[in-house]
């Protein structure tokens, strides 16, 4: 009888182990911090996804289900972007504060060498994180972001020369009427532009304005050679064949301090590559991750 009970016990344990092995990915958990919130889903090597200006974590919805099958996916969202506003993000020091809060969160979770993917302003945040906290970032993907957005204003642009223009844009955003259409160049499809517009409307204007000014006037070009993350992939949008060489030259010059980085043009896409070319984007993410 004892032998029968023992055999049944072993079978039960094996059955439970099998059920556990085939279980669905863990349910998402949400960590609310003062400047950001982080939603965690799945198990495995960590992947941190950082969205851009006035953009919620939903922008990554096309890749999260697949990633969560084999990774712990950490979806960052800036408080005030598609979520209730945070007074602290309306004041100067927002980008620095976000970088430090994210670094502290990763440290508290004992996550080192994460794969970090950032779009637009999120790409700048990812680069700043990798520079200041190299232990936190093992590999880095920047999606349609420059180390200094002022470069779009001309070769002689500096943070100081760009600031008055950025402040004018902030004033228009905060004091002007509510937007009725997405800013130019955001998405090549009507559905994509509608999403971007809805996200902008749901965001706190003061938070967006402060982050926009800081994004436009932050230049991390000099820090690029210090990046220890490997590999580094830079995806950039090419909206039309006529502009391909111009955009290639712009990104090549901007990332000259990262000669080992892989620069990847994405054809027929506006700024939100994940919306305009989801299959290409998913394939590049898969290639980038371990």
Residue pairs with C-beta under 8 A, 6 or more apart in sequence:
25 41
25 42
25 43
25 68
25 69
26 41
26 42
26 43
27 41
28 39
28 40
28 41
29 39
29 40
29 41
30 37
30 38
30 39
30 40
31 37
31 38
31 39
31 40
31 105
33 79
33 101
33 105
34 79
34 86
34 88
34 101
35 78
35 79
35 86
35 88
35 89
35 94
35 97
35 98
35 101
36 76
36 77
36 78
36 79
36 98
36 101
36 102
36 105
37 76
37 77
37 79
37 83
38 74
38 75
38 76
38 77
38 102
38 105
39 57
39 74
39 75
39 77
40 72
40 73
40 74
40 75
41 64
41 68
41 72
41 73
41 75
42 67
42 68
42 69
42 70
42 71
42 72
42 73
43 71
43 72
44 70
44 71
44 72
45 70
45 71
45 72
45 114
45 115
45 289
45 290
46 71
46 72
46 73
46 74
46 106
46 111
46 114
46 115
47 67
47 71
47 72
47 73
47 74
47 114
47 115
47 116
47 117
47 289
48 74
48 76
48 102
48 106
48 114
48 115
48 116
48 117
48 126
49 57
49 60
49 64
49 73
49 74
49 75
49 76
49 117
49 118
49 122
50 76
50 102
50 116
50 117
50 118
50 119
50 122
50 123
50 125
50 126
51 57
51 59
51 60
51 76
51 77
51 78
51 81
51 118
51 119
51 120
51 122
52 59
52 118
52 119
52 120
52 121
52 122
52 123
52 145
53 81
53 120
53 121
53 208
53 211
53 212
53 215
54 81
54 82
54 199
54 200
54 203
54 208
55 81
55 82
55 119
55 120
55 122
55 196
55 199
56 77
56 81
56 82
56 83
56 199
56 202
57 75
57 76
57 77
58 82
58 199
59 119
59 199
59 272
59 274
59 275
60 75
60 274
62 274
62 278
62 281
62 282
63 274
63 281
63 282
63 285
64 73
64 75
66 282
67 73
67 285
67 289
71 115
71 289
72 111
74 111
74 114
76 102
76 122
77 83
78 89
78 98
78 207
78 211
79 85
79 86
79 88
79 89
79 207
80 86
80 89
80 90
80 203
80 204
80 206
80 207
80 208
80 211
81 199
81 203
81 204
81 207
81 208
82 199
82 202
82 203
84 204
85 204
85 206
85 207
86 207
88 94
88 97
89 97
89 98
89 204
89 207
89 210
89 211
90 204
90 206
90 207
90 210
91 210
92 210
92 214
94 207
94 210
94 211
94 214
95 121
95 124
95 125
95 128
95 211
95 214
95 215
95 218
96 128
98 125
99 125
99 128
99 129
99 132
99 133
100 132
102 125
102 129
103 129
103 132
103 133
103 136
106 112
106 114
106 133
106 136
107 136
111 136
112 135
112 136
112 138
113 135
113 136
113 137
113 138
114 136
114 137
114 138
115 138
115 139
115 140
115 141
115 288
115 289
115 290
116 126
116 129
116 130
116 136
116 137
116 139
116 140
116 141
116 229
117 126
117 140
117 141
117 143
117 285
117 288
118 124
118 125
118 126
118 127
118 140
118 141
118 142
118 143
118 145
119 143
119 144
119 145
119 272
119 273
119 274
120 143
120 144
120 145
120 271
121 145
121 211
121 215
122 143
122 145
123 142
123 143
123 144
123 145
124 145
124 147
124 215
124 218
124 220
126 137
126 140
126 141
126 142
127 140
127 142
127 145
127 147
127 220
127 223
127 224
127 227
128 218
128 220
129 136
129 137
130 136
130 137
130 140
130 227
130 228
130 229
131 220
131 223
131 226
131 227
134 227
134 228
134 229
137 229
138 229
138 230
139 229
139 230
139 231
139 232
139 288
139 289
139 290
140 227
140 229
140 231
140 232
140 233
141 232
141 233
141 234
141 235
141 284
141 285
141 288
142 232
142 233
142 234
142 235
143 235
143 273
143 274
143 281
144 235
144 236
144 237
144 271
144 272
144 273
146 152
146 250
146 251
146 254
147 219
147 220
147 221
147 223
147 224
147 254
147 255
147 257
148 157
148 159
148 218
148 219
148 220
148 221
148 254
149 162
149 215
149 216
150 157
150 158
150 159
150 161
150 162
150 216
150 217
150 219
151 157
151 250
151 253
151 254
152 250
153 161
153 162
153 165
158 219
159 217
159 218
159 219
160 217
162 216
162 217
163 213
163 216
163 217
165 216
166 212
166 213
166 216
166 217
167 213
169 209
169 212
169 213
169 216
170 209
170 210
170 212
170 213
171 209
173 205
173 208
173 209
173 212
174 205
174 206
174 209
178 201
179 197
179 200
179 201
180 197
181 193
181 197
182 193
182 194
182 196
182 197
182 200
183 196
183 200
185 239
185 270
185 271
186 192
186 193
186 196
186 270
186 271
186 272
187 193
187 195
187 196
187 270
187 271
187 272
187 275
187 276
188 239
188 268
188 269
188 270
188 276
189 275
189 276
191 275
192 270
192 272
192 275
192 276
195 272
195 275
196 272
196 275
200 208
221 254
221 257
222 257
224 255
224 257
224 258
225 257
225 258
227 258
230 260
231 260
231 261
231 262
231 288
232 258
232 260
232 261
232 262
233 261
233 262
233 264
233 284
233 288
234 251
234 255
234 258
234 261
234 262
234 263
234 264
235 264
235 266
235 273
235 281
235 284
236 247
236 251
236 263
236 264
236 265
236 266
237 247
237 265
237 266
237 269
237 270
237 271
237 273
237 276
238 244
238 247
238 248
238 265
238 266
238 267
238 268
238 269
239 268
239 269
239 270
240 268
241 267
244 265
244 267
247 265
248 263
248 265
251 263
252 263
255 261
255 263
264 284
266 273
266 277
266 280
266 281
266 284
267 277
268 276
268 277
269 276
269 277
269 280
270 276
273 280
273 281
274 281
